[in-house]
């Protein structure tokens, strides 16, 4: 992989349960490929190596690939993405706490016996993975993880927090929450239509408004991966407009887009 990708490969990490010696695990190897940035085009190179692109699943700006014989899940993140710190922190903590390895193994045994453990949510995440969330959250609190991690809403706690922050009921997609560590501090509803992105709602809890520029910068980078360069922000405050400009957005002259009424 390093030879094929060359400068597109900053690092490769072995993560997940198979990276913890002695921990019961499914016969699936999880790896993280670290690229210089989210624009690094690795898709053709990875397909040449036998990997198949699966999508983002519930983590925006992540590219997930899989491969058979042996079964491998390859998570592609750009350098500096807190998702890397999250996975390495969890792995390293589990390696040094054998009593937690036993607890985690028992939890996974219980979950895999549930008839609906393989059911996938709209984001592609299985009930099996959701069932591990409380345990993983405990570990992340133990290691004092404080990274900023956006997620597409998948589990009930995310939907509840999303609704309380935005006032929007469940929607099929484009509902994003922003974690700081293990706490949801903000929510965003953004849609894409034709060549336009629509920033419909963005709201952060009062004590976390300093993270709005991060969220705006993240949204701009995500929209770039969707080949969208124009964003229509609805009913935004002047302060948010200023933050958008400082995050790389540039205002365009106002035009009367009649077609917007039909979207």
C-alpha positions as CSV (number, residue, x, y, z in Angstrom):
1,X,0.0,0.0,0.0
2,X,2.8,2.4,0.9
3,X,4.6,1.6,-2.4
4,X,1.4,2.1,-4.5
5,X,0.2,5.3,-2.8
6,X,3.6,7.0,-2.4
7,X,3.3,10.5,-1.0
8,X,-0.5,10.1,-0.7
9,X,0.2,7.8,2.3
10,X,1.3,9.6,5.4
11,X,0.8,6.6,7.7
12,X,-1.0,3.3,8.3
13,X,-2.4,2.2,11.6
14,X,-3.8,-1.1,12.8
15,X,-6.9,-0.4,14.9
16,X,-10.0,-2.2,16.2
17,X,-10.2,-5.3,18.2
18,X,-7.7,-7.3,16.2
19,X,-5.1,-4.6,17.2
20,X,-5.5,-5.6,20.9
21,X,-3.6,-8.8,21.7
22,X,-5.8,-11.3,23.5
23,X,-9.1,-9.5,22.8
24,X,-11.8,-11.6,21.2
25,X,-12.5,-10.2,17.7
26,X,-14.3,-11.0,14.5
27,X,-12.0,-12.1,11.7
28,X,-11.9,-8.5,10.3
29,X,-8.8,-6.3,10.3
30,X,-9.4,-2.6,10.7
31,X,-6.8,-0.2,9.4
32,X,-6.5,3.6,9.1
33,X,-4.9,5.1,6.1
34,X,-3.7,8.7,6.8
35,X,-3.6,11.0,3.7
36,X,-2.1,14.5,3.4
37,X,-5.6,16.0,3.1
38,X,-9.2,15.2,2.2
39,X,-8.5,15.9,-1.5
40,X,-5.9,13.1,-1.9
41,X,-7.2,10.9,-4.6
42,X,-6.5,7.4,-3.5
43,X,-9.6,5.6,-4.9
44,X,-8.0,4.3,-8.1
45,X,-4.9,3.2,-6.3
46,X,-6.9,1.3,-3.6
47,X,-9.1,-0.3,-6.2
48,X,-5.9,-1.5,-8.0
49,X,-5.0,-3.1,-4.7
50,X,-8.3,-4.9,-4.5
51,X,-10.2,-2.5,-2.2
52,X,-13.9,-1.6,-2.8
53,X,-15.2,1.9,-1.9
54,X,-18.1,1.7,0.6
55,X,-18.9,5.4,1.3
56,X,-18.7,7.7,4.3
57,X,-21.2,5.7,6.5
58,X,-21.8,7.9,9.6
59,X,-18.5,9.8,9.5
60,X,-18.4,12.7,7.1
61,X,-15.1,13.2,5.2
62,X,-14.1,9.5,5.9
63,X,-13.8,7.1,3.0
64,X,-14.4,3.5,3.9
65,X,-13.1,0.6,1.8
66,X,-13.2,-3.1,2.2
67,X,-11.3,-6.1,0.9
68,X,-11.8,-9.9,1.2
69,X,-9.3,-12.7,2.0
70,X,-8.5,-11.6,4.5
71,X,-11.4,-9.3,5.3
72,X,-10.1,-5.7,5.8
73,X,-11.9,-2.5,6.6
74,X,-9.8,0.5,5.5
75,X,-10.7,3.8,7.0
76,X,-9.2,6.8,5.1
77,X,-8.7,10.0,7.1
78,X,-6.7,13.0,6.3
79,X,-3.8,14.1,8.6
80,X,-4.9,15.8,11.8
81,X,-8.4,14.4,11.7
82,X,-9.4,13.8,15.4
83,X,-10.9,10.4,14.3
84,X,-7.4,9.1,14.2
85,X,-6.6,10.2,17.8
86,X,-10.0,8.6,18.9
87,X,-9.2,5.2,17.4
88,X,-5.6,5.1,18.5
89,X,-6.5,6.3,22.0
90,X,-9.1,3.6,22.4
91,X,-6.8,0.9,21.0
92,X,-3.9,1.9,23.3
93,X,-6.1,2.1,26.4
94,X,-7.6,-1.3,25.8
95,X,-4.1,-2.9,25.3
96,X,-3.1,-1.9,28.8
97,X,-6.4,-2.8,30.6
98,X,-7.0,-6.5,30.5
99,X,-10.1,-6.4,32.8
100,X,-11.8,-4.1,30.2
101,X,-10.8,-6.6,27.4
102,X,-12.9,-9.3,29.2
103,X,-15.8,-6.9,29.7
104,X,-15.7,-5.8,26.1
105,X,-15.5,-9.4,24.9
106,X,-18.6,-10.4,26.9
107,X,-20.5,-7.4,25.6
108,X,-19.7,-8.4,22.0
109,X,-20.8,-12.0,22.6
110,X,-24.1,-10.7,23.9
111,X,-24.6,-8.3,21.0
112,X,-23.8,-10.9,18.3
113,X,-26.5,-13.2,19.8
114,X,-29.2,-10.6,19.2
115,X,-31.3,-11.5,16.1
116,X,-31.1,-7.9,14.9
117,X,-27.4,-7.3,15.4
118,X,-26.8,-7.2,11.6
119,X,-29.5,-4.7,10.9
120,X,-28.1,-1.6,9.2
121,X,-29.3,1.9,9.9
122,X,-29.7,4.4,7.0
123,X,-26.0,5.5,7.5
124,X,-24.9,1.9,7.1
125,X,-24.0,1.4,10.7
126,X,-25.2,-1.9,12.3
127,X,-27.1,-2.5,15.5
128,X,-24.0,-4.5,16.6
129,X,-21.8,-1.4,16.4
130,X,-24.4,0.8,18.1
131,X,-24.6,-1.6,21.0
132,X,-20.9,-1.0,21.7
133,X,-21.3,2.8,21.9
134,X,-21.8,3.1,25.7
135,X,-18.7,1.1,26.4
136,X,-16.6,3.0,23.9
137,X,-17.8,6.3,25.3
138,X,-16.6,5.2,28.8
139,X,-13.1,4.6,27.4
140,X,-13.0,7.9,25.6
141,X,-14.0,9.7,28.8
142,X,-11.2,7.8,30.6
143,X,-8.6,9.0,28.1
144,X,-10.1,12.6,28.2
145,X,-10.6,12.6,24.5
146,X,-11.8,16.1,23.5
147,X,-11.5,16.0,19.7
148,X,-14.2,17.7,17.5
149,X,-15.9,15.0,15.5
150,X,-19.0,15.6,13.3
151,X,-21.3,12.6,12.7
152,X,-24.3,11.9,10.5
153,X,-27.2,11.1,12.9
154,X,-27.5,7.4,13.4
155,X,-28.5,6.5,17.0
156,X,-31.4,7.8,19.1
157,X,-29.3,9.9,21.4
158,X,-28.0,11.8,18.4
159,X,-31.5,12.3,17.0
160,X,-32.8,13.6,20.3
161,X,-29.9,16.1,20.6
162,X,-30.2,17.1,17.0
163,X,-33.9,17.8,17.4
164,X,-33.4,19.8,20.6
165,X,-30.8,22.0,18.9
166,X,-32.5,22.5,15.5
167,X,-36.2,21.9,16.1
168,X,-36.2,19.6,13.1
169,X,-37.9,16.1,13.4
170,X,-36.2,13.0,12.0
171,X,-35.1,13.3,8.4
172,X,-33.6,10.6,6.2
173,X,-30.2,12.2,5.7
174,X,-28.1,15.4,6.0
175,X,-28.7,15.6,9.8
176,X,-25.3,16.2,11.4
177,X,-24.3,16.5,15.0
178,X,-20.9,17.8,16.2
179,X,-19.2,16.0,19.1
180,X,-16.6,17.6,21.4
181,X,-15.2,14.5,22.9
182,X,-18.2,12.4,24.0
183,X,-20.6,15.4,24.2
184,X,-22.8,16.7,21.4
185,X,-22.3,20.4,21.3
186,X,-23.9,21.4,18.0
187,X,-26.1,20.3,15.2
188,X,-26.3,21.2,11.5
189,X,-28.8,20.5,8.7
190,X,-27.3,20.8,5.2
191,X,-28.6,19.6,1.9
192,X,-27.2,19.5,-1.6
193,X,-29.3,20.2,-4.7
194,X,-27.8,20.5,-8.2
195,X,-24.7,22.7,-7.8
196,X,-25.9,24.3,-4.5
197,X,-25.4,23.5,-0.9
198,X,-28.1,24.7,1.5
199,X,-27.1,25.5,5.1
200,X,-30.6,25.2,6.5
201,X,-29.9,25.2,10.2
202,X,-26.8,25.5,12.4
203,X,-27.1,25.8,16.2
204,X,-24.6,25.2,19.0
205,X,-25.2,25.3,22.7
206,X,-24.4,28.7,24.2
207,X,-21.2,27.6,25.9
208,X,-19.9,26.1,22.7
209,X,-20.4,28.8,20.1
210,X,-16.6,29.2,19.8
211,X,-16.7,26.0,17.8
212,X,-18.9,27.4,15.0
213,X,-15.9,28.4,12.9
214,X,-14.7,24.8,13.1
215,X,-18.1,23.5,11.9
216,X,-18.2,26.0,9.1
217,X,-14.7,25.1,7.9
218,X,-15.7,21.4,8.1
219,X,-18.8,22.0,6.1
220,X,-16.9,23.9,3.4
221,X,-14.4,21.0,3.1
222,X,-17.2,18.4,3.0
223,X,-19.1,20.4,0.3
224,X,-15.9,20.6,-1.8
225,X,-15.8,16.8,-1.8
226,X,-19.4,16.9,-3.2
227,X,-18.2,19.3,-5.9
228,X,-20.3,22.1,-4.5
229,X,-18.8,25.6,-4.3
230,X,-21.9,27.7,-3.7
231,X,-23.8,27.7,-0.4
232,X,-27.1,29.3,0.3
233,X,-27.4,30.0,4.0
234,X,-31.0,30.6,5.2
235,X,-31.9,33.2,7.8
236,X,-28.4,33.5,9.2
237,X,-27.3,36.1,11.7
238,X,-24.8,38.8,10.8
239,X,-22.3,37.2,13.2
240,X,-22.6,33.9,11.5
241,X,-22.2,35.5,8.1
242,X,-18.9,37.0,9.4
243,X,-17.8,33.6,10.6
244,X,-18.6,32.1,7.3
245,X,-16.3,34.6,5.5
246,X,-13.5,33.9,8.0
247,X,-13.9,30.2,7.3
248,X,-13.3,30.5,3.6
249,X,-16.8,31.4,2.3
250,X,-17.1,34.5,0.1
251,X,-20.4,36.3,-0.4
252,X,-21.9,36.5,-3.9
253,X,-24.1,39.3,-5.2
254,X,-27.8,38.6,-4.4
255,X,-29.8,37.1,-7.3
256,X,-33.5,36.3,-7.4
257,X,-33.4,32.5,-7.9
258,X,-37.1,31.8,-8.6
259,X,-36.3,28.1,-8.9
260,X,-35.5,28.0,-5.2
261,X,-39.1,28.1,-4.4
262,X,-39.6,24.8,-6.1
263,X,-36.8,23.0,-4.3
